[in-house]
């Protein structure tokens, strides 16, 4: 497997002077294409911050994030946006679905924003919803779906532009045990079927144990 991501001496701080908070303190991590990684640690350890930097939702204070050999934060803003939109899929604890749109429309949205033809986007979104077990819920709005179904819609949306890496931040944090297990199984199935690289932030040790590698963050550093 090739190195997909290389994180080199990554630091992230907020504030300055006496109010400065060091969240990441010299993180180094190499991720190979097709790997599954669980990122674990106590609340406030810097897990979500690291994930957001990997997905270019936030910038590091210093250090490098290399994707296929290129430092993404040395690219121009248009190229960074393209990387974020086309190479990375995001799944969050709170699914951030748009309540006024149907499941199908929510999944289509990134493709439409990216300029895809509406018919193609609709067919692609419908296919992904069928893959995650929601072929019978295409026209339902988020408020008509269970928590687990909403998260499945969010996973389908994250996959609509065929990313090479899926970043999931506590994807089952709001779900009961049975539904969490179903979402875990779905993510594993997606990885096996698509060969996608998967990095999950989780407090769930059972989910972490299913990943190929566990990485522990303690006070902004890997333990």
N, CA, C and O of each residue as an XYZ file, in Angstrom:
892
protein
N       0.839     -1.207      0.000
C       0.000      0.000      0.000
C       0.869      1.250      0.000
O       1.891      1.313      0.683
N       0.452      2.231     -0.767
C       1.182      3.489     -0.831
C       0.809      4.398      0.332
O      -0.287      4.309      0.886
N       1.757      5.286      0.695
C       1.443      6.306      1.697
C       0.465      7.307      1.091
O       0.772      7.957      0.091
N      -0.703      7.425      1.696
C      -1.705      8.372      1.223
C      -1.569      9.698      1.951
O      -1.612     10.764      1.337
N      -1.407      9.623      3.251
C      -1.278     10.795      4.105
C      -0.005     10.705      4.920
O       0.335      9.642      5.439
N       0.700     11.826      5.033
C       1.839     11.919      5.955
C       1.702     13.221      6.736
O       1.716     14.310      6.162
N       1.572     13.091      8.032
C       1.448     14.246      8.919
C       2.776     14.405      9.639
O       3.227     13.487     10.323
N       3.403     15.563      9.489
C       4.772     15.759      9.958
C       4.854     16.924     10.941
O       4.584     18.073     10.590
N       5.233     16.604     12.175
C       5.481     17.599     13.229
C       4.363     18.640     13.288
O       4.613     19.845     13.249
N       3.143     18.154     13.382
C       1.969     19.026     13.318
C       1.670     19.654     14.676
O       1.565     18.963     15.689
N       1.536     20.977     14.673
C       1.173     21.729     15.880
C      -0.075     22.549     15.578
O      -0.241     23.071     14.476
N      -0.945     22.654     16.575
C      -2.108     23.518     16.459
C      -2.355     24.188     17.804
O      -2.512     23.528     18.831
N      -2.386     25.521     17.768
C      -2.642     26.307     18.973
C      -3.764     27.285     18.700
O      -3.972     27.719     17.567
N      -4.487     27.625     19.759
C      -5.517     28.648     19.684
C      -5.189     29.736     20.697
O      -4.673     29.455     21.779
N      -5.494     30.989     20.335
C      -5.202     32.099     21.226
C      -3.731     32.463     21.200
O      -2.962     31.949     20.388
N      -3.344     33.370     22.112
C      -1.948     33.807     22.187
C      -1.645     34.270     23.608
O      -2.542     34.494     24.421
N      -0.365     34.402     23.872
C       0.051     34.875     25.193
C      -0.416     33.953     26.298
O      -0.305     32.733     26.186
N      -0.940     34.534     27.368
C      -1.366     33.742     28.515
C      -2.593     32.888     28.215
O      -2.848     31.899     28.901
N      -3.348     33.270     27.192
C      -4.553     32.513     26.842
C      -4.296     31.454     25.772
O      -5.233     30.805     25.307
N      -3.045     31.276     25.382
C      -2.715     30.305     24.340
C      -2.972     28.881     24.818
O      -2.597     28.500     25.927
N      -3.622     28.104     23.949
C      -3.893     26.695     24.246
C      -3.269     25.844     23.143
O      -3.608     25.996     21.970
N      -2.363     24.953     23.520
C      -1.720     24.048     22.567
C      -2.549     22.765     22.479
O      -2.601     21.986     23.430
N      -3.192     22.554     21.334
C      -4.069     21.391     21.168
C      -3.311     20.208     20.587
O      -3.463     19.079     21.054
N      -2.504     20.461     19.578
C      -1.657     19.423     18.987
C      -0.204     19.831     19.156
O       0.164     20.976     18.891
N       0.619     18.886     19.600
C       1.993     19.220     19.988
C       3.016     18.313     19.304
O       3.655     17.484     19.951
N       3.158     18.477     18.022
C       4.179     17.707     17.305
C       3.711     16.321     16.911
O       4.376     15.326     17.201
N       2.554     16.259     16.242
C       1.974     14.981     15.825
C       2.620     14.509     14.528
O       2.804     15.285     13.590
N       2.963     13.219     14.491
C       3.475     12.573     13.283
C       2.653     11.318     13.018
O       2.447     10.505     13.919
N       2.188     11.161     11.790
C       1.363      9.995     11.463
C       1.431      9.731      9.959
O       1.308     10.646      9.145
N       1.626      8.467      9.614
C       1.584      8.045      8.215
C       0.393      7.117      8.026
O       0.196      6.181      8.800
N      -0.400      7.382      6.993
C      -1.584      6.578      6.698
C      -1.434      6.023      5.289
O      -1.226      6.771      4.334
N      -1.541      4.716      5.169
C      -1.423      4.076      3.868
C      -2.783      3.961      3.197
O      -3.808      3.879      3.873
N      -2.795      3.956      1.896
C      -4.028      3.836      1.138
C      -4.736      2.536      1.501
O      -4.135      1.462      1.480
N      -6.022      2.648      1.836
C      -6.813      1.474      2.172
C      -6.798      1.084      3.628
O      -7.469      0.125      4.009
N      -6.057      1.794      4.456
C      -6.015      1.484      5.888
C      -7.316      1.869      6.581
O      -8.070      2.716      6.104
N      -7.559      1.223      7.723
C      -8.617      1.651      8.634
C      -7.973      1.974      9.976
O      -7.265      1.147     10.550
N      -8.223      3.171     10.465
C      -7.568      3.654     11.683
C      -8.612      4.204     12.647
O      -9.508      4.953     12.258
N      -8.478      3.818     13.905
C      -9.289      4.409     14.969
C      -8.425      5.405     15.721
O      -7.335      5.069     16.184
N      -8.911      6.620     15.839
C      -8.226      7.684     16.563
C      -8.934      7.857     17.899
O     -10.065      8.340     17.946
N      -8.278      7.466     18.979
C      -8.932      7.446     20.279
C      -8.172      8.323     21.272
O      -7.015      8.683     21.053
N      -8.848      8.654     22.361
C      -8.255      9.485     23.400
C      -9.348     10.190     24.170
O     -10.503     10.214     23.745
N      -8.982     10.767     25.308
C      -9.947     11.465     26.153
C     -10.468     12.718     25.453
O      -9.843     13.224     24.520
N     -11.601     13.207     25.904
C     -12.124     14.472     25.395
C     -11.090     15.572     25.607
O     -10.489     15.670     26.676
N     -10.888     16.400     24.581
C      -9.914     17.477     24.680
C      -8.502     17.078     24.303
O      -7.584     17.894     24.387
N      -8.315     15.822     23.884
C      -6.965     15.362     23.531
C      -6.503     15.885     22.180
O      -5.309     15.856     21.881
N      -7.441     16.367     21.352
C      -7.075     16.907     20.043
C      -7.510     16.050     18.867
O      -7.113     16.312     17.732
N      -8.322     15.027     19.125
C      -8.721     14.099     18.058
C      -9.493     14.799     16.942
O      -9.140     14.684     15.768
N     -10.538     15.518     17.311
C     -11.363     16.185     16.301
C     -10.579     17.274     15.582
O     -10.746     17.475     14.379
N      -9.723     17.976     16.319
C      -8.886     19.005     15.689
C      -7.999     18.387     14.625
O      -7.874     18.928     13.527
N      -7.380     17.250     14.945
C      -6.526     16.572     13.968
C      -7.339     16.143     12.751
O      -6.892     16.317     11.617
N      -8.514     15.590     12.971
C      -9.348     15.146     11.863
C      -9.737     16.323     10.967
O      -9.731     16.203      9.742
N     -10.074     17.459     11.579
C     -10.466     18.634     10.809
C      -9.294     19.171      9.985
O      -9.490     19.653      8.870
N      -8.095     19.091     10.523
C      -6.921     19.533      9.760
C      -6.653     18.570      8.608
O      -6.324     19.000      7.502
N      -6.790     17.278      8.858
C      -6.601     16.292      7.786
C      -7.567     16.542      6.633
O      -7.218     16.345      5.469
N      -8.780     16.975      6.958
C      -9.769     17.244      5.920
C      -9.774     18.670      5.418
O     -10.658     19.059      4.655
N      -8.782     19.462      5.843
C      -8.642     20.864      5.422
C      -9.833     21.717      5.837
O     -10.141     22.714      5.184
N     -10.508     21.328      6.928
C     -11.533     22.191      7.518
C     -10.902     23.209      8.466
O     -11.526     24.207      8.826
N      -9.668     22.946      8.862
C      -8.910     23.838      9.737
C      -7.460     23.799      9.275
O      -7.052     22.875      8.571
N      -6.688     24.799      9.668
C      -5.273     24.865      9.288
C      -4.386     24.621     10.504
O      -4.746     24.999     11.619
N      -3.231     23.994     10.298
C      -2.292     23.829     11.419
C      -1.576     25.139     11.716
O      -1.482     26.019     10.860
N      -1.073     25.255     12.938
C      -0.219     26.391     13.277
C       1.155     26.221     12.631
O       1.750     27.180     12.140
N       1.643     24.986     12.641
C       2.898     24.659     11.956
C       2.903     23.169     11.659
O       2.071     22.416     12.166
N       3.858     22.755     10.824
C       3.931     21.364     10.408
C       3.318     21.175      9.029
O       2.808     22.119      8.425
N       3.376     19.937      8.541
C       2.932     19.640      7.181
C       1.910     18.518      7.170
O       1.951     17.603      7.992
N       0.988     18.611      6.213
C       0.037     17.533      5.946
C       0.195     17.186      4.470
O      -0.226     17.940      3.594
N       0.804     16.039      4.211
C       1.102     15.626      2.846
C       0.041     14.645      2.367
O      -0.248     13.655      3.038
N      -0.536     14.926      1.204
C      -1.515     14.035      0.582
C      -0.976     13.651     -0.784
O      -0.809     14.505     -1.654
N      -0.707     12.373     -0.972
C      -0.078     11.894     -2.215
C       1.167     12.708     -2.543
O       1.416     13.055     -3.698
N       1.952     13.008     -1.493
C       3.237     13.672     -1.678
C       3.193     15.184     -1.776
O       4.239     15.817     -1.920
N       2.004     15.784     -1.701
C       1.888     17.244     -1.793
C       1.390     17.806     -0.471
O       0.476     17.255      0.141
N       1.994     18.905     -0.034
C       1.562     19.578      1.193
C       0.297     20.362      0.878
O       0.341     21.360      0.159
N      -0.836     19.906      1.421
C      -2.107     20.512      1.016
C      -2.206     21.978      1.424
O      -2.914     22.749      0.776
N      -1.510     22.373      2.485
C      -1.628     23.754      2.942
C      -0.648     24.695      2.247
O      -0.564     25.874      2.590
N       0.091     24.172      1.269
C       0.894     25.029      0.392
C       0.204     25.232     -0.958
O       0.724     25.923     -1.834
N      -0.971     24.622     -1.114
C      -1.760     24.824     -2.325
C      -2.556     26.122     -2.212
O      -2.720     26.666     -1.120
N      -3.046     26.610     -3.342
C      -3.910     27.798     -3.285
C      -5.296     27.406     -2.763
O      -5.621     26.222     -2.676
N      -6.095     28.392     -2.425
C      -7.382     28.126     -1.784
C      -8.310     27.295     -2.673
O      -9.057     26.452     -2.176
N      -8.263     27.530     -3.971
C      -9.111     26.772     -4.890
C      -8.730     25.299     -4.898
O      -9.599     24.427     -4.928
N      -7.424     25.023     -4.871
C      -6.946     23.643     -4.864
C      -7.248     22.958     -3.538
O      -7.562     21.768     -3.509
N      -7.154     23.705     -2.441
C      -7.494     23.150     -1.126
C      -8.978     22.790     -1.092
O      -9.354     21.728     -0.596
N      -9.815     23.674     -1.619
C     -11.257     23.404     -1.657
C     -11.555     22.177     -2.514
O     -12.418     21.371     -2.167
N     -10.851     22.034     -3.619
C     -11.043     20.880     -4.498
C     -10.638     19.592     -3.785
O     -11.329     18.578     -3.883
N      -9.516     19.637     -3.068
C      -9.077     18.482     -2.278
C     -10.143     18.103     -1.255
O     -10.504     16.934     -1.122
N     -10.636     19.094     -0.544
C     -11.609     18.853      0.527
C     -12.912     18.282     -0.030
O     -13.518     17.401      0.579
N     -13.337     18.783     -1.184
C     -14.634     18.383     -1.735
C     -14.594     17.058     -2.484
O     -15.585     16.328     -2.504
N     -13.464     16.743     -3.099
C     -13.412     15.572     -3.984
C     -12.599     14.398     -3.442
O     -12.830     13.258     -3.845
N     -11.667     14.650     -2.550
C     -10.824     13.558     -2.047
C     -11.254     13.054     -0.685
O     -10.926     11.930     -0.304
N     -11.999     13.887      0.066
C     -12.362     13.568      1.441
C     -13.874     13.526      1.591
O     -14.587     14.394      1.087
N     -14.354     12.500      2.293
C     -15.751     12.440      2.700
C     -15.821     12.583      4.208
O     -15.023     11.984      4.929
N     -16.776     13.376      4.694
C     -16.893     13.650      6.130
C     -18.191     13.069      6.679
O     -19.255     13.190      6.072
N     -18.073     12.433      7.848
C     -19.252     12.003      8.605
C     -19.056     12.491     10.031
O     -18.035     12.208     10.657
N     -20.042     13.226     10.542
C     -19.926     13.806     11.875
C     -20.912     13.152     12.845
O     -21.844     12.463     12.431
N     -20.692     13.378     14.134
C     -21.608     12.877     15.154
C     -23.012     13.433     14.917
O     -24.003     12.704     14.979
N     -23.076     14.735     14.647
C     -24.339     15.372     14.296
C     -24.354     15.465     12.775
O     -23.522     16.147     12.177
N     -25.294     14.784     12.166
C     -25.243     14.490     10.731
C     -25.328     15.711      9.837
O     -24.938     15.633      8.672
N     -25.829     16.853     10.341
C     -25.884     18.091      9.567
C     -26.667     17.947      8.259
O     -26.313     18.543      7.242
N     -27.729     17.152      8.304
C     -28.604     17.078      7.129
C     -29.469     18.330      7.065
O     -29.775     18.939      8.090
N     -29.857     18.703      5.859
C     -30.710     19.879      5.672
C     -32.162     19.443      5.848
O     -32.663     18.641      5.060
N     -32.849     19.961      6.875
C     -34.164     19.417      7.246
C     -35.249     19.616      6.204
O     -36.213     18.851      6.165
N     -35.110     20.624      5.363
C     -36.169     20.910      4.389
C     -36.054     20.065      3.121
O     -36.927     20.125      2.255
N     -34.982     19.278      3.008
C     -34.766     18.464      1.814
C     -34.925     16.982      2.140
O     -34.725     16.560      3.279
N     -35.284     16.206      1.135
C     -35.437     14.758      1.309
C     -34.068     14.093      1.455
O     -33.030     14.721      1.246
N     -34.091     12.814      1.817
C     -32.843     12.048      1.902
C     -32.116     12.078      0.557
O     -30.904     12.286      0.503
N     -32.859     11.871     -0.517
C     -32.258     11.881     -1.851
C     -31.618     13.228     -2.151
O     -30.492     13.287     -2.645
N     -32.323     14.299     -1.857
C     -31.800     15.641     -2.144
C     -30.589     15.960     -1.288
O     -29.662     16.618     -1.759
N     -30.575     15.506     -0.032
C     -29.420     15.732      0.821
C     -28.176     15.041      0.264
O     -27.084     15.608      0.280
N     -28.348     13.820     -0.227
C     -27.198     13.081     -0.770
C     -26.747     13.686     -2.094
O     -25.553     13.696     -2.395
N     -27.682     14.186     -2.881
C     -27.344     14.806     -4.167
C     -26.571     16.106     -4.012
O     -25.789     16.471     -4.889
N     -26.781     16.803     -2.909
C     -26.335     18.179     -2.768
C     -24.855     18.410     -3.118
O     -24.567     19.310     -3.907
N     -23.900     17.634     -2.564
C     -22.492     17.893     -2.916
C     -22.224     17.739     -4.409
O     -21.419     18.475     -4.978
N     -22.904     16.775     -5.046
C     -22.703     16.571     -6.481
C     -23.242     17.740     -7.290
O     -22.615     18.178     -8.254
N     -24.405     18.245     -6.897
C     -24.980     19.392     -7.602
C     -24.107     20.630     -7.427
O     -23.874     21.375     -8.379
N     -23.627     20.843     -6.202
C     -22.741     21.988     -5.943
C     -21.465     21.867     -6.773
O     -20.901     22.864     -7.224
N     -21.023     20.621     -6.966
C     -19.814     20.386     -7.759
C     -20.036     20.476     -9.259
O     -19.092     20.317    -10.033
N     -21.285     20.733     -9.687
C     -21.559     20.938    -11.101
C     -22.038     19.712    -11.849
O     -22.128     19.737    -13.076
N     -22.349     18.632    -11.134
C     -22.805     17.417    -11.796
C     -24.216     17.617    -12.358
O     -25.044     18.310    -11.768
N     -24.464     17.001    -13.499
C     -25.797     16.997    -14.101
C     -26.818     16.438    -13.112
O     -26.547     15.453    -12.426
N     -28.000     17.071    -13.038
C     -28.983     16.688    -12.015
C     -29.429     15.227    -12.133
O     -29.543     14.530    -11.124
N     -29.679     14.768    -13.349
C     -30.120     13.377    -13.523
C     -29.044     12.401    -13.055
O     -29.345     11.400    -12.405
N     -27.798     12.695    -13.387
C     -26.687     11.834    -12.974
C     -26.550     11.849    -11.452
O     -26.357     10.805    -10.828
N     -26.652     13.053    -10.857
C     -26.536     13.175     -9.404
C     -27.661     12.408     -8.711
O     -27.439     11.756     -7.691
N     -28.868     12.490     -9.272
C     -30.015     11.807     -8.671
C     -29.839     10.289     -8.734
O     -30.110      9.592     -7.756
N     -29.389      9.779     -9.873
C     -29.170      8.337    -10.010
C     -28.072      7.851     -9.079
O     -28.185      6.788     -8.468
N     -27.019      8.632     -8.979
C     -25.907      8.268     -8.103
C     -26.349      8.254     -6.645
O     -26.040      7.321     -5.904
N     -27.077      9.299     -6.236
C     -27.543      9.400     -4.858
C     -28.509      8.268     -4.518
O     -28.433      7.687     -3.435
N     -29.399      7.961     -5.426
C     -30.361      6.881     -5.190
C     -29.636      5.548     -5.036
O     -29.990      4.742     -4.176
N     -28.633      5.318     -5.859
C     -27.856      4.085     -5.766
C     -27.141      3.964     -4.430
O     -27.107      2.888     -3.833
N     -26.567      5.072     -3.959
C     -25.865      5.050     -2.671
C     -26.838      4.820     -1.516
O     -26.521      4.094     -0.574
N     -28.016      5.432     -1.583
C     -29.010      5.216     -0.535
C     -29.474      3.764     -0.511
O     -29.740      3.210      0.555
N     -29.568      3.159     -1.669
C     -29.903      1.730     -1.699
C     -28.780      0.910     -1.073
O     -29.035     -0.059     -0.357
N     -27.534      1.301     -1.345
C     -26.378      0.592     -0.777
C     -26.367      0.630      0.744
O     -25.953     -0.334      1.388
N     -26.822      1.744      1.325
C     -26.812      1.851      2.786
C     -28.149      1.422      3.393
O     -28.416      1.677      4.567
N     -28.988      0.768      2.579
C     -30.217      0.191      3.090
C     -31.393      1.137      3.194
O     -32.323      0.885      3.961
N     -31.369      2.227      2.432
C     -32.437      3.220      2.527
C     -33.139      3.462      1.191
O     -33.638      4.557      0.933
N     -33.172      2.439      0.354
C     -33.849      2.583     -0.932
C     -35.319      2.902     -0.800
O     -35.927      3.438     -1.726
N     -35.901      2.575      0.347
C     -37.327      2.825      0.592
C     -37.569      4.156      1.293
O     -38.704      4.458      1.661
N     -36.514      4.962      1.487
C     -36.643      6.207      2.236
C     -36.195      7.428      1.423
O     -35.897      8.475      1.997
N     -36.146      7.303      0.111
C     -35.586      8.365     -0.730
C     -36.297      9.700     -0.547
O     -35.653     10.749     -0.522
N     -37.615      9.665     -0.420
C     -38.378     10.914     -0.378
C     -38.615     11.422      1.039
O     -39.222     12.477      1.220
N     -38.144     10.688      2.045
C     -38.367     11.090      3.433
C     -37.397     12.203      3.842
O     -36.223     12.185      3.473
N     -37.899     13.154      4.596
C     -37.056     14.217      5.135
C     -36.409     13.746      6.438
O     -36.900     12.804      7.060
N     -35.309     14.389      6.861
C     -34.600     13.935      8.056
C     -35.487     13.753      9.280
O     -35.295     12.809     10.048
N     -36.467     14.655      9.473
C     -37.341     14.561     10.634
C     -38.220     13.323     10.635
O     -38.803     12.966     11.659
N     -38.315     12.667      9.477
C     -39.121     11.449      9.361
C     -38.274     10.190      9.481
O     -38.786      9.079      9.342
N     -36.986     10.359      9.738
C     -36.054      9.230      9.813
C     -35.556      9.041     11.242
O     -35.496      9.994     12.018
N     -35.204      7.815     11.578
C     -34.593      7.545     12.879
C     -33.159      8.071     12.898
O     -32.613      8.437     11.858
N     -32.554      8.107     14.085
C     -31.173      8.573     14.194
C     -30.225      7.741     13.350
O     -29.343      8.285     12.686
N     -30.399      6.433     13.369
C     -29.543      5.563     12.565
C     -29.734      5.782     11.079
O     -28.770      5.762     10.314
N     -30.989      5.992     10.663
C     -31.256      6.255      9.250
C     -30.659      7.587      8.816
O     -30.119      7.700      7.716
N     -30.753      8.586      9.672
C     -30.152      9.880      9.350
C     -28.635      9.744      9.162
O     -28.060     10.353      8.260
N     -27.996      8.942     10.019
C     -26.553      8.773      9.882
C     -26.203      8.002      8.612
O     -25.155      8.240      8.011
N     -27.067      7.086      8.201
C     -26.853      6.382      6.933
C     -26.946      7.346      5.746
O     -26.176      7.248      4.791
N     -27.903      8.279      5.824
C     -27.991      9.305      4.787
C     -26.699     10.128      4.756
O     -26.174     10.432      3.686
N     -26.197     10.483      5.938
C     -24.959     11.273      6.014
C     -23.780     10.509      5.430
O     -22.910     11.100      4.789
N     -23.746      9.191      5.649
C     -22.666      8.374      5.077
C     -22.786      8.335      3.562
O     -21.785      8.464      2.857
N     -24.004      8.159      3.056
C     -24.204      8.166      1.604
C     -23.777      9.507      1.003
O     -23.131      9.550     -0.044
N     -24.144     10.596      1.675
C     -23.749     11.930      1.201
C     -22.223     12.064      1.160
O     -21.676     12.655      0.229
N     -21.538     11.515      2.168
C     -20.077     11.605      2.216
C     -19.415     10.839      1.076
O     -18.276     11.127      0.709
N     -20.128      9.868      0.517
C     -19.559      9.015     -0.532
C     -19.912      9.465     -1.944
O     -19.399      8.904     -2.912
N     -20.781     10.471     -2.080
C     -21.368     10.770     -3.384
C     -20.337     11.246     -4.403
O     -20.530     11.039     -5.601
N     -19.259     11.872     -3.967
C     -18.223     12.327     -4.905
C     -17.039     11.358     -4.967
O     -15.956     11.714     -5.434
N     -17.262     10.117     -4.485
C     -16.280      9.043     -4.583
C     -14.918      9.434     -3.984
O     -13.904      9.398     -4.680
N     -14.894      9.807     -2.695
C     -13.629     10.215     -2.068
C     -12.682      9.036     -1.878
O     -13.105      7.880     -1.891
N     -11.397      9.340     -1.702
C     -10.423      8.277     -1.429
C     -10.293      8.022      0.065
O      -9.782      6.980      0.478
N     -10.759      8.980      0.887
C     -10.675      8.829      2.335
C     -11.963      9.302      2.984
O     -12.520     10.336      2.613
N     -12.430      8.526      3.962
C     -13.599      8.895      4.745
C     -13.138      9.222      6.155
O     -12.506      8.398      6.816
N     -13.457     10.438      6.618
C     -13.125     10.891      7.964
C     -14.423     10.951      8.770
O     -15.350     11.681      8.419
N     -14.476     10.182      9.842
C     -15.703     10.094     10.640
C     -15.411     10.506     12.076
O     -14.569      9.904     12.743
N     -16.106     11.528     12.545
C     -15.893     12.067     13.894
C     -17.042     11.625     14.800
O     -18.139     12.181     14.736
N     -16.787     10.626     15.639
C     -17.808     10.075     16.549
C     -19.101      9.768     15.797
O     -20.159     10.278     16.166
N     -19.035      8.944     14.748
C     -20.224      8.746     13.903
C     -21.377      8.044     14.609
O     -22.514      8.091     14.140
N     -21.090      7.389     15.743
C     -22.170      6.700     16.461
C     -22.372      7.279     17.858
O     -23.004      6.650     18.706
N     -21.839      8.470     18.098
C     -21.883      9.052     19.436
C     -23.280      9.310     19.962
O     -23.491      9.339     21.175
N     -24.252      9.501     19.050
C     -25.625      9.805     19.477
C     -26.573      8.626     19.326
O     -27.785      8.785     19.465
N     -26.031      7.439     19.041
C     -26.874      6.297     18.726
C     -26.854      5.250     19.837
O     -25.888      5.140     20.592
N     -27.933      4.493     19.917
C     -27.958      3.406     20.899
C     -27.046      2.271     20.437
O     -26.559      2.279     19.306
N     -26.821      1.305     21.311
C     -25.832      0.259     21.046
C     -26.154     -0.536     19.787
O     -25.269     -0.777     18.966
N     -27.403     -0.943     19.626
C     -27.779     -1.744     18.455
C     -27.569     -0.956     17.168
O     -27.002     -1.472     16.205
N     -28.022      0.284     17.151
C     -27.871      1.110     15.957
C     -26.397      1.411     15.696
O     -25.962      1.447     14.545
N     -25.629      1.628     16.766
C     -24.183      1.856     16.617
C     -23.524      0.669     15.929
O     -22.708      0.840     15.023
N     -23.883     -0.528     16.362
C     -23.314     -1.734     15.759
C     -23.658     -1.821     14.274
O     -22.834     -2.238     13.461
N     -24.869     -1.427     13.934
C     -25.287     -1.457     12.524
C     -24.485     -0.459     11.691
O     -24.085     -0.760     10.567
N     -24.250      0.738     12.252
C     -23.457      1.744     11.530
C     -22.003      1.296     11.421
O     -21.372      1.489     10.382
N     -21.464      0.696     12.495
C     -20.095      0.167     12.441
C     -19.966     -0.866     11.315
O     -19.018     -0.841     10.531
N     -20.954     -1.780     11.259
C     -20.930     -2.825     10.238
C     -21.013     -2.224      8.839
O     -20.357     -2.702      7.913
N     -21.816     -1.184      8.687
C     -21.950     -0.522      7.393
C     -20.629      0.110      6.964
O     -20.226     -0.025      5.809
N     -19.952      0.798      7.885
C     -18.670      1.417      7.559
C     -17.642      0.362      7.155
O     -16.870      0.571      6.219
N     -17.632     -0.766      7.856
C     -16.709     -1.855      7.512
C     -17.021     -2.411      6.127
O     -16.114     -2.717      5.352
N     -18.313     -2.539      5.823
C     -18.728     -3.048      4.521
C     -18.313     -2.091      3.404
O     -17.846     -2.522      2.350
N     -18.487     -0.796      3.643
C     -18.085      0.210      2.652
C     -16.585      0.131      2.402
O     -16.130      0.193      1.260
N     -15.823     -0.006      3.483
C     -14.363     -0.109      3.329
C     -13.989     -1.313      2.474
O     -13.164     -1.206      1.568
N     -14.595     -2.456      2.764
C     -14.258     -3.681      2.025
C     -14.680     -3.571      0.564
O     -13.957     -4.010     -0.329
N     -15.841     -2.991      0.323
C     -16.377     -2.920     -1.034
C     -15.649     -1.894     -1.892
O     -15.363     -2.146     -3.062
N     -15.353     -0.745     -1.311
C     -14.791      0.362     -2.084
C     -13.285      0.530     -1.905
O     -12.649      1.255     -2.671
N     -12.703     -0.139     -0.895
C     -11.273      0.015     -0.632
C     -10.909      1.391     -0.124
O      -9.759      1.817     -0.224
N     -11.899      2.088      0.424
C     -11.681      3.463      0.868
C     -10.860      3.484      2.155
O     -11.010      2.606      3.005
N     -10.001      4.475      2.297
C      -9.250      4.671      3.538
C     -10.194      5.272      4.568
O     -10.945      6.201      4.268
N     -10.151      4.738      5.780
C     -11.138      5.104      6.788
C     -10.442      5.497      8.087
O      -9.684      4.711      8.657
N     -10.704      6.720      8.552
C     -10.180      7.193      9.834
C     -11.375      7.622     10.682
O     -12.146      8.501     10.298
N     -11.508      6.980     11.844
C     -12.657      7.233     12.707
C     -12.192      7.717     14.073
O     -11.388      7.056     14.729
N     -12.693      8.862     14.498
C     -12.532      9.313     15.883
C     -13.639      8.672     16.700
O     -14.815      8.790     16.358
N     -13.268      7.993     17.781
C     -14.289      7.311     18.561
C     -13.867      7.135     20.018
O     -12.682      7.022     20.331
N     -14.870      7.115     20.900
C     -14.665      6.705     22.283
C     -15.057      5.246     22.471
O     -14.874      4.672     23.544
N     -15.595      4.661     21.416
C     -16.112      3.300     21.483
C     -14.976      2.302     21.258
O     -14.484      2.151     20.140
N     -14.567      1.625     22.331
C     -13.433      0.703     22.233
C     -13.755     -0.498     21.343
O     -12.867     -1.049     20.693
N     -15.037     -0.903     21.316
C     -15.422     -2.031     20.470
C     -15.251     -1.679     18.998
O     -14.763     -2.492     18.212
N     -15.656     -0.453     18.623
C     -15.462      0.001     17.244
C     -13.973      0.128     16.947
O     -13.510     -0.302     15.891
N     -13.228      0.712     17.870
C     -11.789      0.888     17.655
C     -11.105     -0.451     17.396
O     -10.213     -0.552     16.554
N     -11.534     -1.474     18.128
C     -10.914     -2.790     17.999
C     -11.150     -3.415     16.624
O     -10.407     -4.303     16.206
N     -12.188     -2.949     15.921
C     -12.482     -3.473     14.587
C     -11.613     -2.846     13.502
O     -11.540     -3.367     12.390
N     -10.966     -1.751     13.811
C     -10.126     -1.061     12.834
C      -8.770     -1.757     12.714
O      -8.357     -2.492     13.612
N      -8.093     -1.521     11.612
C      -6.802     -2.158     11.401
C      -5.716     -1.660     12.331
O      -4.761     -2.377     12.630
N      -5.872     -0.409     12.791
C      -4.858      0.192     13.673
C      -5.532      1.169     14.618
O      -6.463      1.880     14.241
N      -5.047      1.193     15.855
C      -5.542      2.144     16.851
C      -4.424      3.137     17.160
O      -3.295      2.746     17.459
N      -4.754      4.425     17.082
C      -3.794      5.484     17.405
C      -4.369      6.283     18.568
O      -5.505      6.753     18.496
N      -3.594      6.442     19.642
C      -4.087      7.120     20.846
C      -3.431      8.498     20.997
O      -2.208      8.643     20.981
N      -4.295      9.488     21.142
C      -3.835     10.849     21.397
C      -3.965     11.162     22.887
O      -5.028     10.975     23.478
N      -2.882     11.635     23.481
C      -2.882     12.035     24.883
C      -2.249     13.421     24.959
O      -1.073     13.594     24.640
N      -3.039     14.406     25.383
C      -2.549     15.785     25.522
C      -1.861     16.283     24.268
O      -0.783     16.873     24.326
N      -2.507     16.036     23.120
C      -2.005     16.575     21.860
C      -0.837     15.849     21.252
O      -0.232     16.330     20.294
N      -0.505     14.674     21.805
C       0.591     13.875     21.251
C       0.167     12.409     21.180
O      -0.703     11.969     21.930
N       0.781     11.670     20.285
C       0.490     10.244     20.212
C       1.203      9.504     21.326
O       2.390      9.711     21.575
N       0.463      8.645     21.984
C       1.002      7.887     23.106
C       1.583      6.566     22.621
O       2.088      5.781     23.424
